[in-house]
Amino acid sequence: MTDILTSVLNNPILSRIRRNHGLEHATIHMLTKIKPNRRLMGHSDTGGFWLLGDVPLKDVETASSQALQRLRAGERKLAVHPNCGTNFVTAGVATGLAGALSMIGVGRRGRDKLERLPLAIFAATLALFLAQPLGYRIQQRITTSGDPGGMEIVEIKPGERAGRRAYRVVTRG
């Protein structure tokens, strides 16, 4: 990484969000082992993260504790998750740009655009294929951190968010 990017990512606010995001992913990994086939979502910020899903409080407590322990033990891969929004945004940007770039120079007629459609579909498909490993790398290097540092879980508060069962996992450090 460049020195500028490193200094930006080490900004205290971004560092907290990245570490909480990594803990959120690790917690979801642990929960899916306890409760397979459950739909879980999360959202991280400077104070911790929200976990949305139909799971008991005890399982969230166990999973988040295990996740933090395993991250501290060096299992940094737990901070990356295949269903992270970073992956979806990366895929959306890549396919949108590929489709748009494939239409450069096309005439104004609808027929000209239609003739270029197979190229746009091919370019978008190729971009989607390439976006998968790129999304993981962006998670690993930018949007999450697998190093929790001195982070602690302060409390886990049950609640509701967006009409779904939710838990606020509060962290510090």
C-alpha positions in Angstrom: 0.0 0.0 0.0 1.1 3.5 -0.6 2.1 5.7 2.4 -0.8 8.0 1.8 -3.3 5.1 1.8 -1.7 3.6 4.9 -1.9 6.9 6.8 -5.6 7.3 5.7 -6.5 3.8 6.9 -4.6 4.3 10.1 -6.7 7.4 10.9 -8.3 6.6 14.3 -11.8 6.9 13.1 -11.3 4.7 10.0 -9.2 2.2 11.9 -12.0 1.7 14.4 -14.6 1.2 11.7 -12.3 -1.3 9.8 -11.6 -3.3 13.0 -15.3 -3.3 13.9 -16.1 -4.4 10.4 -13.6 -7.2 10.7 -15.1 -8.3 14.0 -18.6 -8.1 12.4 -17.5 -10.5 9.7 -15.8 -12.9 12.1 -18.9 -12.9 14.3 -21.0 -13.8 11.3 -18.6 -16.6 10.3 -18.9 -18.0 13.9 -22.7 -17.6 13.9 -23.1 -19.5 10.6 -21.3 -22.4 12.2 -23.7 -22.4 15.2 -26.8 -21.6 13.1 -26.3 -22.6 9.5 -28.6 -21.3 6.8 -29.6 -18.2 8.8 -29.8 -14.9 7.0 -27.5 -12.5 8.8 -26.5 -8.9 8.0 -24.3 -6.4 9.7 -23.3 -2.7 9.7 -20.2 -1.4 11.3 -19.4 2.1 12.7 -16.9 3.6 15.2 -18.8 2.3 18.2 -19.2 -1.3 17.2 -21.6 -3.0 14.8 -25.2 -3.9 14.3 -26.0 -7.6 13.6 -29.4 -8.3 12.1 -30.8 -11.8 12.1 -33.0 -14.3 13.9 -30.5 -15.7 16.4 -30.6 -15.9 20.2 -28.7 -13.4 22.3 -26.6 -16.2 23.8 -25.4 -17.3 20.4 -24.4 -13.7 19.5 -22.5 -13.4 22.8 -20.7 -16.7 22.2 -20.0 -16.0 18.5 -18.7 -12.5 19.0 -16.4 -13.6 21.9 -15.0 -16.5 19.8 -14.6 -14.2 16.9 -12.5 -11.7 18.9 -10.4 -14.5 20.4 -9.7 -16.0 17.0 -8.8 -12.7 15.4 -6.4 -12.0 18.3 -4.9 -15.5 17.6 -4.1 -14.4 14.1 -7.0 -15.8 12.1 -7.2 -12.6 10.0 -9.1 -14.4 7.2 -12.2 -14.3 9.4 -12.4 -10.5 8.8 -13.3 -11.1 5.1 -16.7 -12.4 4.2 -18.1 -13.4 0.8 -21.4 -11.5 1.3 -19.8 -8.2 2.3 -21.2 -5.1 0.7 -17.7 -4.3 -0.5 -17.9 -7.3 -2.9 -21.3 -6.2 -4.2 -20.2 -2.6 -4.7 -17.0 -3.7 -6.4 -19.0 -6.0 -8.8 -21.5 -3.2 -9.5 -18.9 -0.6 -10.3 -16.8 -3.0 -12.4 -19.8 -4.3 -14.5 -21.3 -0.8 -14.9 -18.0 0.6 -16.1 -17.4 -2.3 -18.4 -20.8 -1.9 -19.9 -20.4 1.9 -20.3 -16.9 1.6 -21.8 -18.1 -0.9 -24.3 -20.6 1.6 -25.6 -18.0 4.4 -26.3 -18.1 5.5 -29.9 -21.5 3.9 -30.6 -23.7 6.0 -32.9 -27.0 7.6 -31.8 -29.2 5.1 -33.5 -30.8 2.4 -31.3 -29.6 -0.2 -33.8 -26.0 0.9 -33.3 -26.4 0.4 -29.6 -28.1 -2.9 -30.1 -25.3 -4.2 -32.3 -22.8 -3.4 -29.5 -24.9 -5.2 -26.8 -23.1 -8.5 -27.1 -19.8 -6.8 -26.4 -21.3 -5.0 -23.4 -22.6 -8.3 -22.0 -19.3 -9.9 -22.5 -17.4 -7.0 -20.9 -19.8 -6.9 -18.0 -19.5 -10.7 -17.5 -15.7 -10.5 -17.6 -15.7 -7.6 -15.2 -18.0 -9.6 -12.8 -15.6 -12.5 -12.9 -12.6 -10.3 -12.2 -14.5 -8.3 -9.5 -14.8 -11.4 -7.2 -11.1 -11.6 -6.2 -10.8 -7.8 -6.4 -13.7 -7.4 -3.8 -11.9 -9.8 -1.4 -8.6 -7.9 -1.8 -10.4 -4.5 -1.2 -11.9 -6.0 2.0 -8.5 -7.4 3.2 -6.6 -4.2 2.5 -9.1 -1.4 2.9 -12.6 -1.9 4.3 -11.8 -4.4 7.1 -9.0 -5.2 9.5 -8.2 -8.6 10.8 -6.1 -7.1 13.6 -8.5 -6.1 16.5 -5.7 -4.6 18.5 -6.9 -3.8 22.0 -10.5 -3.9 21.0 -13.0 -5.2 23.6 -16.6 -6.1 23.5 -18.3 -3.8 26.0 -21.9 -5.0 25.7 -24.4 -6.6 23.4 -27.8 -5.0 23.4 -30.8 -6.7 21.8 -33.2 -4.6 19.8 -34.8 -4.2 16.4 -33.6 -2.5 13.3 -35.4 -2.2 9.9 -38.2 -4.4 11.4 -35.9 -7.3 12.1 -34.4 -8.7 15.3 -31.1 -7.0 15.8 -28.2 -6.7 18.2 -25.9 -3.8 18.9 -22.4 -5.0 19.7 -20.7 -2.2 21.4 -16.9 -2.1 21.3 -14.0 0.0 22.6 -10.3 0.2 22.2 
